[in-house]
Amino acid sequence: MRVKTQKGNSPEWTVCLKDTPLGPLFLTFTDRGLAALDFAEEGGGTLPGATPPAALGAMIEATKQALDRYFHEGAADFRHLPLDLRGTAFQQKVWRELQLIPRDQAISYRELAQRVGSPQGFRAVGQANGRNPVPIIIPCHRVIKADGSLGGYSSGVERKRWLLKHEGAM
């Protein structure tokens, strides 16, 4: 467990979920919810001992259980997890819309742009998608190019391919 305090923000606690098919995940929490999900090489570093407040224990455990169900049983509903997402109003709008994409489907960046009311803003949607702080939980991997190719993924195209196959969207 790693704890850090950022100027002007509440403290953050990071826990490592070691046994996932995509490698270790670092989950960063604030007292308001899950703030970030990073793959091991992205989050990096070791996790010195620190104990989160008792109130966070249930939130951390619920998140771990939901991810475990997702990876090992194939289905999980992440909508009940408290999130503490920091982003612009446009990014927040894109992230909310991403949560509405069914798990066995993928849509294009252009379609996502239309859904958020910016039909010509597919590049801006792609940028917001790439800044998603909690991939998997907010399924930014479900957005692909209009020609059906995968496009990019902040955590690597092979992970995106794995996630889409795991969800039955490929």
RODO-2510 file (C-alpha; in nm, 4 decimals, decimal comma):
residues 170
     n   res          X          Y          Z
     1     m     0,0000     0,0000     0,0000
     2     r     0,1371     0,3405    -0,0947
     3     v    -0,0024     0,6666     0,0374
     4     k     0,0695     1,0129    -0,0931
     5     t    -0,0825     1,3532    -0,0438
     6     q    -0,1032     1,6036    -0,3249
     7     k    -0,1199     1,9747    -0,2576
     8     g    -0,4829     2,0794    -0,2368
     9     n    -0,6169     1,7261    -0,2826
    10     s    -0,7110     1,4544    -0,0400
    11     p    -0,4617     1,1739     0,0301
    12     e    -0,4427     0,8847    -0,2120
    13     w    -0,3866     0,5174    -0,1297
    14     t    -0,2597     0,2731    -0,3892
    15     v    -0,3061    -0,1010    -0,3659
    16     c    -0,1783    -0,3676    -0,6015
    17     l    -0,4030    -0,6356    -0,7490
    18     k    -0,1405    -0,8913    -0,8476
    19     d    -0,3204    -1,1828    -1,0096
    20     t    -0,4900    -1,0615    -1,3265
    21     p    -0,4541    -1,2051    -1,6772
    22     l    -0,3113    -0,8680    -1,7844
    23     g    -0,0529    -0,8485    -1,5097
    24     p    -0,0532    -0,6546    -1,1835
    25     l    -0,2820    -0,3533    -1,1524
    26     f    -0,2331    -0,0531    -0,9268
    27     l    -0,5608     0,0850    -0,7911
    28     t    -0,5444     0,4364    -0,6477
    29     f    -0,8190     0,5503    -0,4112
    30     t    -0,9137     0,8740    -0,2421
    31     d    -1,1702     0,8997     0,0314
    32     r    -1,4264     0,9634    -0,2464
    33     g    -1,3541     0,6584    -0,4618
    34     l    -1,1311     0,4928    -0,7176
    35     a    -0,9223     0,7651    -0,8829
    36     a    -0,6879     0,5649    -1,1075
    37     l    -0,6193     0,2183    -1,2427
    38     d    -0,2723     0,1618    -1,3844
    39     f    -0,1040    -0,1425    -1,5276
    40     a     0,2133    -0,2300    -1,3348
    41     e     0,4609    -0,0790    -1,5793
    42     e     0,2540     0,2421    -1,5924
    43     g     0,2093     0,2839    -1,2160
    44     g     0,5554     0,1517    -1,1382
    45     g     0,7367     0,1589    -0,8102
    46     t     0,7090    -0,0416    -0,4958
    47     l     0,4348    -0,0040    -0,2441
    48     p     0,5683     0,0740     0,1046
    49     g     0,3416    -0,0201     0,3925
    50     a     0,0584     0,2180     0,4765
    51     t    -0,2847     0,1481     0,6120
    52     p    -0,5833     0,3244     0,4575
    53     p    -0,8607     0,4565     0,6779
    54     a    -1,1096     0,1873     0,7793
    55     a    -1,3795     0,3575     0,5721
    56     l    -1,1816     0,2821     0,2560
    57     g    -1,1543    -0,0888     0,3315
    58     a    -1,5007    -0,1746     0,1985
    59     m    -1,4472     0,0384    -0,1134
    60     i    -1,1123    -0,1255    -0,1850
    61     e    -1,2511    -0,4752    -0,1282
    62     a    -1,5561    -0,4113    -0,3504
    63     t    -1,3303    -0,2905    -0,6313
    64     k    -1,0986    -0,5900    -0,6004
    65     q    -1,3947    -0,8304    -0,6012
    66     a    -1,5521    -0,6649    -0,9059
    67     l    -1,2251    -0,6877    -1,0995
    68     d    -1,1778    -1,0487    -0,9914
    69     r    -1,5296    -1,1332    -1,1205
    70     y    -1,4540    -0,9502    -1,4441
    71     f    -1,1308    -1,1379    -1,5092
    72     h    -1,2270    -1,4828    -1,3827
    73     e    -1,6021    -1,5113    -1,4319
    74     g    -1,6325    -1,2910    -1,7390
    75     a    -1,8915    -1,0535    -1,6027
    76     a    -1,8916    -0,7683    -1,3576
    77     d    -2,0945    -0,4570    -1,3023
    78     f    -1,8685    -0,1670    -1,2186
    79     r    -2,1475     0,0931    -1,2004
    80     h    -2,1816     0,0564    -0,8230
    81     l    -1,8174     0,1424    -0,7571
    82     p    -1,7541     0,4932    -0,6242
    83     l    -1,5214     0,6841    -0,8559
    84     d    -1,3239     1,0029    -0,8001
    85     l    -1,2554     1,1084    -1,1576
    86     r    -1,0684     1,4282    -1,2317
    87     g    -1,1170     1,5688    -1,5774
    88     t    -1,2787     1,8424    -1,7798
    89     a    -1,6542     1,8592    -1,8243
    90     f    -1,6124     1,7193    -2,1770
    91     q    -1,3948     1,4304    -2,0559
    92     q    -1,6482     1,3501    -1,7835
    93     k    -1,9247     1,3463    -2,0444
    94     v    -1,7263     1,1070    -2,2652
    95     w    -1,6449     0,8816    -1,9688
    96     r    -2,0135     0,8632    -1,8694
    97     e    -2,1064     0,7671    -2,2248
    98     l    -1,8386     0,4970    -2,2356
    99     q    -2,0081     0,3280    -1,9412
   100     l    -2,3221     0,2828    -2,1530
   101     i    -2,1521     0,0686    -2,4198
   102     p    -2,2588    -0,2954    -2,3667
   103     r    -1,9753    -0,5355    -2,2858
   104     d    -2,0104    -0,7399    -2,6035
   105     q    -2,0020    -0,4390    -2,8358
   106     a    -1,7544    -0,1898    -2,9741
   107     i    -1,8362     0,1456    -3,1309
   108     s    -1,6348     0,3888    -3,3402
   109     y    -1,4823     0,7135    -3,2214
   110     r    -1,7169     0,8890    -3,4642
   111     e    -2,0218     0,7212    -3,3090
   112     l    -1,9029     0,8116    -2,9611
   113     a    -1,8589     1,1720    -3,0734
   114     q    -2,2178     1,1728    -3,2014
   115     r    -2,3443     1,0249    -2,8750
   116     v    -2,1849     1,3055    -2,6718
   117     g    -2,3255     1,5721    -2,9030
   118     s    -2,0034     1,6565    -3,0915
   119     p    -2,0440     1,4857    -3,4308
   120     q    -1,7219     1,6395    -3,5674
   121     g    -1,5314     1,5958    -3,2421
   122     f    -1,4054     1,2413    -3,2888
   123     r    -1,0449     1,3526    -3,2300
   124     a    -1,1420     1,5248    -2,9047
   125     v    -1,3346     1,2125    -2,8059
   126     g    -1,0241     1,0047    -2,8791
   127     q    -0,8168     1,2317    -2,6558
   128     a    -1,0719     1,2122    -2,3740
   129     n    -1,0797     0,8360    -2,4199
   130     g    -0,7002     0,8232    -2,3866
   131     r    -0,7114     1,0237    -2,0620
   132     n    -0,9552     0,7852    -1,8950
   133     p    -0,8003     0,7339    -1,5504
   134     v    -0,9737     0,4000    -1,4834
   135     p    -0,9504     0,1786    -1,7924
   136     i    -1,1485    -0,1458    -1,7703
   137     i    -1,3806     0,0147    -1,5097
   138     i    -1,4746     0,2771    -1,7696
   139     p    -1,4464     0,0677    -2,0866
   140     c    -1,2525     0,2950    -2,3201
   141     h    -1,1239    -0,0208    -2,4923
   142     r    -1,4703    -0,0617    -2,6494
   143     v    -1,4025     0,2253    -2,8898
   144     i    -1,2414     0,1358    -3,2221
   145     k    -1,1773     0,2988    -3,5578
   146     a    -1,4629     0,3332    -3,8066
   147     d    -1,2945     0,0796    -4,0380
   148     g    -1,3093    -0,1850    -3,7644
   149     s    -0,9399    -0,1739    -3,6753
   150     l    -0,8526    -0,1346    -3,3095
   151     g    -0,6915     0,2081    -3,3132
   152     g    -0,4854     0,3012    -3,0112
   153     y    -0,5099     0,2198    -2,6441
   154     s    -0,3241     0,3982    -2,3677
   155     s    -0,2315     0,0642    -2,2105
   156     g    -0,1289    -0,1076    -2,5339
   157     v    -0,3166    -0,2472    -2,8312
   158     e    -0,2561    -0,6085    -2,7227
   159     r    -0,4382    -0,5384    -2,3968
   160     k    -0,7212    -0,3767    -2,5906
   161     r    -0,7452    -0,6838    -2,8138
   162     w    -0,7450    -0,9131    -2,5089
   163     l    -1,0189    -0,7100    -2,3363
   164     l    -1,2417    -0,7064    -2,6460
   165     k    -1,2002    -1,0808    -2,6949
   166     h    -1,2634    -1,1432    -2,3248
   167     e    -1,5889    -0,9493    -2,3508
   168     g    -1,7018    -1,1154    -2,6734
   169     a    -1,6796    -0,7975    -2,8804
   170     m    -1,4210    -0,9477    -3,1162
***
